């Protein structure tokens, strides 16, 4: 028998699809509907020029909600991309947080109104801010996972038992998998066997470019099958129970220390790429109608009703509660003050240290024998690495020798200019190691490590090599 609210008692629910409980399915529906209605409201606000930009996550809500429900905010780490509204909502970012960013409010908790909309973040939830250059999140996520393992082993700051490793989730559309950073990240994650979960949300288009012109064979999961140690999963990202089960399997693989996983989720994009785009210019009406018929929110509502978990009244109640909550958030966001005048210069430089001040003036006191700049750099690195266990050094040819079993029979390289000679011998290969020859990978991974509190020192061999890392 149904209760007055339309819900069935737990004992009366035989087996909802996928083995999920009625409460789980209703929670998922609430989050998915909330995400869609926020998109709809922001579209209205943008057309009224009350917000600055709008790009929706419509059609991606099921796979994102599944990931958000399964992972652990504040323990796991998250590198979302600009469509990940439902994911961030499931992790704990609020509708008001999102709307404060959309209006550019000074009270925007992610950036104080400085970052463009859909670039949500939360230090407390371990959600790292989205970066506008697409694909840069991949390498930073790998660096974040590397730092997590380093901290667990070297600094003993979290449990490292099998099955309890933190997971780093990095999300992307199908278009960004064409970036070199995606492939460099997969390579590095597989070499190091890092617990990175790559979630590719494939809606078939990169703005107006269809998948067959973006990805060889039109399937990213087929292309990555040969990466050793990469657990590859493909799923209908519109089906919430299937998405939940697939993501759960991938997370279990990562937590178990087996290495990285990739989930290729097929979604739809029923709205245009953004409000700056008109999809009717390149999508036929029949294709758009077919996408609308596959809407994941409608599909989950039908499942909930078919399984007897809730009736139409319950679904209507959820809609009403969500719409009321969004209206309250909109009212508050539209009243919020913009960043105060002059605050744009905050945090560009240290508020406490002026490196050009007289505090740092000193006459040189020369002692000891003269030595070259490279020798001085080497001595400095030795001293600082002794002082601070968070410092790690990596890059192209910086180690004495990757195959440590031969260290006693060779002198060791230590960089093309010998700036890092002897560091590996003293501090070990976990703190000094060679990376693949991929400059973006070196710098991107260093950023991810720094986010976790490490102090990476990286070497790019020659200045001419720096350009691939500029993103």
KACOR-V70810 format. One record per residue. N is the residue number from 1. RES is the residue in one small letter. SS is DSSP state (H for helix, E for strand, - for the rest). PSI is psi in whole degrees, -180 to 180 (none if undefined). D_FIRST is the distance of its C-alpha to the first C-alpha in Angstrom with 1 decimal. Layout:
N,RES,SS,PSI,D_FIRST  N,RES,SS,PSI,D_FIRST
This chain:
1,x,-,143,0.0  2,x,E,149,3.8  3,x,-,177,6.6  4,x,-,-31,9.6  5,x,-,-9,11.3  6,x,-,-5,9.1  7,x,-,148,8.7  8,x,E,149,6.4  9,x,-,150,7.7  10,x,H,-38,10.8  11,x,H,-19,10.4  12,x,H,-11,7.6  13,x,-,111,10.1  14,x,-,-63,12.6  15,x,-,89,15.6  16,x,-,156,16.0  17,x,H,131,19.4  18,x,H,4,22.2  19,x,H,8,20.4  20,x,-,147,19.5  21,x,-,164,16.5  22,x,H,-40,14.1  23,x,H,-40,16.1  24,x,H,-43,19.3  25,x,H,-39,18.5  26,x,H,-39,17.6  27,x,H,-43,20.7  28,x,H,-44,22.7  29,x,H,-43,21.7  30,x,H,-46,22.6  31,x,H,-42,25.9  32,x,H,-43,26.7  33,x,H,-39,26.1  34,x,H,-44,28.1  35,x,H,-45,30.9  36,x,H,-42,31.1  37,x,H,-31,31.1  38,x,H,-41,33.8  39,x,H,-48,35.8  40,x,H,-42,35.5  41,x,H,-41,36.5  42,x,H,-34,39.4  43,x,H,-42,40.6  44,x,H,-45,40.9  45,x,H,-37,42.7  46,x,H,-41,45.1  47,x,H,-22,46.0  48,x,-,4,46.8  49,x,-,33,48.9  50,x,-,-12,46.9  51,x,-,171,46.2  52,x,-,-24,48.6  53,x,-,152,46.9  54,x,-,129,43.6  55,x,-,128,42.5  56,x,-,161,38.8  57,x,-,17,36.5  58,x,-,135,34.5  59,x,-,-13,33.4  60,x,-,3,33.7  61,x,H,-34,30.6  62,x,H,-51,28.5  63,x,H,-38,31.2  64,x,H,-44,32.3  65,x,H,-39,28.9  66,x,H,-47,28.5  67,x,H,-42,31.9  68,x,H,-33,31.3  69,x,H,-29,28.1  70,x,H,-33,29.9  71,x,-,170,33.3  72,x,-,99,34.3  73,x,E,139,35.9  74,x,-,-12,38.8  75,x,-,-58,39.4  76,x,E,170,39.4  77,x,E,151,41.6  78,x,E,129,40.9  79,x,E,86,43.3  80,x,-,169,41.3  81,x,-,-179,42.8  82,x,-,-11,42.7  83,x,-,3,39.4  84,x,-,47,37.4  85,x,H,-49,35.6  86,x,H,-37,32.0  87,x,H,-51,33.4  88,x,H,-37,35.1  89,x,H,-43,32.1  90,x,H,-30,30.0  91,x,H,-22,32.9  92,x,-,-3,33.1  93,x,-,136,35.5  94,x,-,160,34.3  95,x,H,-37,34.4  96,x,H,-43,37.2  97,x,H,-46,39.2  98,x,H,-41,39.1  99,x,H,-33,40.1  100,x,H,-36,42.9  101,x,H,-39,44.3  102,x,H,-37,44.0  103,x,-,-5,46.0  104,x,-,39,48.5  105,x,E,149,48.0  106,x,-,-24,50.0  107,x,-,7,46.9  108,x,-,117,45.4  109,x,-,-18,44.5  110,x,-,-40,45.3  111,x,-,10,48.8  112,x,-,29,49.7  113,x,-,10,49.7  114,x,-,-25,52.2  115,x,-,150,50.0  116,x,-,158,48.9  117,x,-,160,45.2  118,x,-,19,42.7  119,x,-,59,44.7  120,x,-,153,42.1  121,x,-,163,42.8  122,x,E,110,42.0  123,x,-,-39,44.1  124,x,-,-31,41.4  125,x,-,-4,38.9  126,x,-,32,41.8  127,x,E,113,41.4  128,x,E,138,45.0  129,x,-,140,46.0  130,x,-,142,46.2  131,x,-,139,49.7  132,x,-,-39,50.9  133,x,-,115,53.0  134,x,-,138,50.5  135,x,-,-16,50.4  136,x,H,-22,51.9  137,x,H,-27,48.6  138,x,H,-52,48.8  139,x,H,-35,51.9  140,x,H,-36,50.9  141,x,H,-39,47.7  142,x,H,-43,49.8  143,x,H,-38,52.1  144,x,H,-44,49.2  145,x,H,-39,47.9  146,x,H,-43,51.5  147,x,H,-38,51.8  148,x,H,-43,48.6  149,x,H,-40,50.0  150,x,H,-46,53.4  151,x,H,-39,52.1  152,x,H,-41,50.1  153,x,H,-41,53.2  154,x,H,-38,56.0  155,x,H,-6,54.6  156,x,-,50,51.9  157,x,-,2,49.5  158,x,-,158,46.2  159,x,-,144,44.9  160,x,-,25,46.1  161,x,-,150,44.3  162,x,-,131,43.1  163,x,-,-5,39.7  164,x,-,10,39.9  165,x,-,144,42.2  166,x,-,150,41.4  167,x,-,142,40.8  168,x,E,117,42.4  169,x,E,128,40.4  170,x,E,130,42.6  171,x,E,156,41.3  172,x,E,156,43.2  173,x,E,176,43.1  174,x,-,-29,44.8  175,x,H,-41,47.9  176,x,H,-12,48.8  177,x,H,-9,48.9  178,x,H,-13,52.3  179,x,-,145,53.7  180,x,H,-31,55.9  181,x,H,-33,54.1  182,x,H,-47,51.0  183,x,H,-37,53.2  184,x,H,-38,55.1  185,x,H,-44,51.9  186,x,H,-44,50.6  187,x,H,-49,54.0  188,x,H,-42,54.2  189,x,H,-37,50.7  190,x,H,-39,51.3  191,x,H,-45,54.7  192,x,H,-6,53.4  193,x,-,52,50.0  194,x,-,149,48.2  195,x,-,66,44.4  196,x,E,129,44.1  197,x,E,111,41.1  198,x,E,119,42.4  199,x,E,110,39.6  200,x,E,113,41.0  201,x,E,97,38.9  202,x,E,101,40.5  203,x,-,9,39.9  204,x,-,-5,42.9  205,x,E,141,45.3  206,x,E,97,47.5  207,x,-,-104,48.0  208,x,-,-4,49.5  209,x,E,119,50.6  210,x,E,163,48.4  211,x,H,-34,47.5  212,x,H,-20,50.2  213,x,H,-2,52.9  214,x,-,-39,51.5  215,x,-,127,50.7  216,x,H,125,52.7  217,x,H,-1,50.6  218,x,H,20,47.8  219,x,-,110,45.9  220,x,H,-33,46.3  221,x,H,-33,44.4  222,x,H,-37,46.9  223,x,H,-32,49.8  224,x,-,5,48.9  225,x,-,-29,48.2  226,x,-,-2,51.6  227,x,-,120,51.2  228,x,-,132,51.6  229,x,-,-3,48.7  230,x,-,120,46.5  231,x,E,116,43.0  232,x,E,131,42.1  233,x,E,142,38.6  234,x,E,136,37.7  235,x,E,154,34.3  236,x,E,102,32.6  237,x,-,2,32.2  238,x,-,-15,29.9  239,x,-,107,27.2  240,x,H,-50,25.5  241,x,H,-41,24.2  242,x,H,-39,27.6  243,x,H,-43,29.4  244,x,H,-48,27.6  245,x,H,-40,28.6  246,x,H,-47,32.1  247,x,H,-37,32.8  248,x,H,-43,31.5  249,x,H,-44,34.0  250,x,H,-41,36.8  251,x,H,-43,36.3  252,x,H,-39,36.3  253,x,H,-46,39.6  254,x,H,-45,41.2  255,x,H,-29,40.1  256,x,-,-3,41.6  257,x,-,14,45.0  258,x,-,-27,45.4  259,x,-,-163,46.4  260,x,-,163,45.0  261,x,E,154,42.2  262,x,E,128,41.8  263,x,E,119,38.6  264,x,E,103,39.4  265,x,E,123,36.4  266,x,E,121,36.7  267,x,-,-170,35.5  268,x,-,166,36.4  269,x,-,81,38.3  270,x,-,-18,37.1  271,x,-,166,39.3  272,x,-,167,43.0  273,x,-,-46,44.4  274,x,-,179,44.9  275,x,-,-7,45.8  276,x,-,0,49.4  277,x,-,148,48.6  278,x,-,100,48.1  279,x,H,-17,46.3  280,x,H,-16,47.1  281,x,H,-20,50.7  282,x,-,-10,49.8  283,x,-,121,46.3  284,x,-,153,46.2  285,x,H,-37,43.7  286,x,H,-38,42.2  287,x,H,-40,41.5  288,x,H,-38,40.0  289,x,H,-40,37.7  290,x,H,-40,36.6  291,x,H,-44,35.8  292,x,H,-33,33.7  293,x,H,-17,31.6  294,x,-,18,30.9  295,x,-,126,29.6  296,x,H,-27,27.6  297,x,H,-45,25.5  298,x,H,-41,24.4  299,x,H,-41,23.9  300,x,H,-37,21.5  301,x,H,-42,19.5  302,x,H,-39,19.2  303,x,H,-45,18.2  304,x,H,-43,15.4  305,x,H,-41,14.0  306,x,H,-38,14.8  307,x,-,-3,13.2  308,x,-,20,9.8  309,x,-,-34,10.5  310,x,-,161,10.9  311,x,-,-176,11.7  312,x,H,-34,15.2  313,x,H,-42,14.8  314,x,H,-44,14.3  315,x,H,-43,17.2  316,x,H,-39,19.3  317,x,H,-43,18.8  318,x,H,-46,20.1  319,x,H,-45,23.0  320,x,H,-44,23.8  321,x,H,-43,23.9  322,x,H,-46,26.1  323,x,H,-39,28.4  324,x,H,-44,29.0  325,x,H,-40,29.8  326,x,H,-41,32.2  327,x,H,-42,33.9  328,x,H,-41,34.6  329,x,H,-40,36.0  330,x,H,-47,38.1  331,x,H,-43,39.5  332,x,H,-40,40.5  333,x,H,-39,42.0  334,x,H,-20,44.1  335,x,H,-11,45.6  336,x,-,144,46.5  337,x,-,147,50.2  338,x,E,170,51.8  339,x,-,142,53.6  340,x,-,150,56.6  341,x,-,134,60.0  342,x,-,-11,61.8  343,x,H,-10,58.7  344,x,H,-23,59.0  345,x,H,-6,61.7  346,x,-,143,59.6  347,x,-,5,58.9  348,x,-,-35,61.4  349,x,-,165,63.6  350,x,-,134,63.4  351,x,-,-11,63.4  352,x,-,-24,65.4  353,x,-,125,67.8  354,x,-,102,70.5  355,x,-,-14,72.1  356,x,-,5,75.1  357,x,-,168,75.9  358,x,H,-19,79.0  359,x,H,-28,76.8  360,x,H,6,77.1  361,x,-,134,80.8  362,x,-,142,83.0  363,x,-,138,86.3  364,x,-,137,86.1  365,x,-,95,87.3  366,x,-,126,88.3  367,x,-,160,88.5  368,x,-,-176,88.8  369,x,-,149,89.7  370,x,-,146,88.7  371,x,-,162,85.7  372,x,-,166,84.0  373,x,H,-40,80.9  374,x,H,-42,78.9  375,x,H,-38,80.1  376,x,H,-41,79.0  377,x,H,-44,75.5  378,x,H,-44,75.2  379,x,H,-39,76.3  380,x,H,-44,73.9  381,x,H,-42,71.0  382,x,H,-48,72.0  383,x,H,-44,72.2  384,x,H,-36,69.0  385,x,H,-31,67.0  386,x,H,-39,68.4  387,x,H,-37,67.4  388,x,-,108,63.9  389,x,-,-6,61.6  390,x,-,-13,59.3  391,x,E,128,62.0  392,x,E,153,61.7  393,x,E,128,64.1  394,x,E,166,63.3  395,x,E,-157,64.6  396,x,-,112,67.0  397,x,-,20,69.4  398,x,-,-24,69.1  399,x,-,161,68.6  400,x,-,-42,71.5  401,x,-,127,70.1  402,x,-,-43,66.6  403,x,-,89,67.4  404,x,H,-21,68.1  405,x,H,-14,69.6  406,x,H,7,72.7  407,x,-,-32,73.3  408,x,-,-13,76.1  409,x,-,-5,78.0  410,x,-,160,77.9  411,x,-,-36,78.5  412,x,-,150,75.3  413,x,-,-63,74.8  414,x,-,38,73.2  415,x,-,153,73.0  416,x,-,-24,75.6  417,x,-,5,77.4  418,x,-,20,76.7  419,x,-,-23,74.9  420,x,-,15,72.3  421,x,-,131,74.6  422,x,-,-10,73.9  423,x,H,-43,70.5  424,x,H,-41,68.6  425,x,H,-36,71.0  426,x,H,-36,70.5  427,x,H,-6,66.7  428,x,-,165,65.2  429,x,-,-14,63.4  430,x,-,-25,60.1  431,x,-,-15,61.9  432,x,E,115,64.4  433,x,E,157,63.5  434,x,E,143,64.3  435,x,-,165,61.8  436,x,-,155,61.8  437,x,-,84,64.3  438,x,-,100,61.9  439,x,H,-39,62.7  440,x,H,-39,59.3  441,x,H,-40,57.6  442,x,H,-51,59.9  443,x,H,-42,59.4  444,x,H,-44,55.7  445,x,H,-36,54.9  446,x,H,-39,57.1  447,x,H,-45,55.1  448,x,H,-38,51.9  449,x,H,-41,53.7  450,x,H,-34,55.0  451,x,H,-33,51.5  452,x,-,3,50.7  453,x,-,1,53.9  454,x,-,168,56.3  455,x,E,76,59.8  456,x,E,136,60.4  457,x,E,113,64.0  458,x,E,152,64.3  459,x,E,128,67.3  460,x,-,122,67.8  461,x,-,-46,71.1  462,x,-,150,72.9  463,x,H,-34,72.3  464,x,H,-18,72.3  465,x,H,-5,69.1  466,x,H,-25,67.1  467,x,H,-39,66.0  468,x,H,-17,63.0  469,x,H,2,61.4  470,x,-,-26,61.8  471,x,-,none,58.2
